[in-house]
């Protein structure tokens, strides 16, 4: 499979920013297989040069990652690497420009766009391409703006149709804040509808069921509590994907899932006041997950 997006970068000066961009774009906007980044996309033992050539011929968008030293990086003899005809980055950009595909210079951390006079002759057309900047302080916003441009060049929307079942029940990938809130509100909406149907089946008035739970007979309370257990799965799935988007893992997940489990255990044990406190803690944790911006921790890896 040929990847429609090719990322050209120098490992010596922009490897970290490129890896972070890759993690932001996949799988949030594109599948990992749709983005060619040499380390990720070339199989072990494969011919590096041939794989690069093959990927460049099939891509539709080329991102040229330009850091502060992209133009001035030198070889051992002091000559600029960009002036060397055998330089991989030079070859990648020349090939992309020759195919007249969408080439987007990506300026990293306040790097400036090279002028035509600073570029070797075959690379001069790069100076005419509209550049986008990505800075550490605004990484999420800048990367999302770049993703919108890339998807536009591929003829796609930045907001594809949302698969609610996958959003609610799959633990794969990461999700941004907007999808987290969509999933959370959908889950609560379904939960309220199911409880309303259960109250109707039990002959319990809605007001008493939702606001006078503790006054219900023990058997009815047990049925209602059992009916709420299903929500643990989507709560865990949404939380896990959001936690991964923040760059964390089981450390934070244990806190969230542990609080939810304690709340249910207290409810089943009939300890209403303690269960209410645990419920407020759970809600607070979910609000934090839905408020924090993603990929903050990744910046320090």
Secondary structure, DSSP 8 states (H G I E B T S, - for coil): ---SEEEE--HHHHHHHHHHHHHHHBTTTB-GGGEE-HHHHS-TTS-HHHHHHHHHHH-SEEEEEE-TTTTT-B-TTS-BGGG-TT-HHHHHHHHHHHTT-EEEEEEETT-----GGGS-GGGGGGGGS--EEE-GGGHHHHHHHHHHHHHHHTT--SS----HHHHHH--SS---HHHHHHHHHHHHHHHHHHHHHHHHHHT--HHHHHH-GGGS-HHHHHHHHHHHTTHHHHHHHHHHHHHHHTT--HHHHHHHHHHHHHHHHHHHTT-HHHHHHHHHHHHHHHHHHHHS-TTTGGGG-
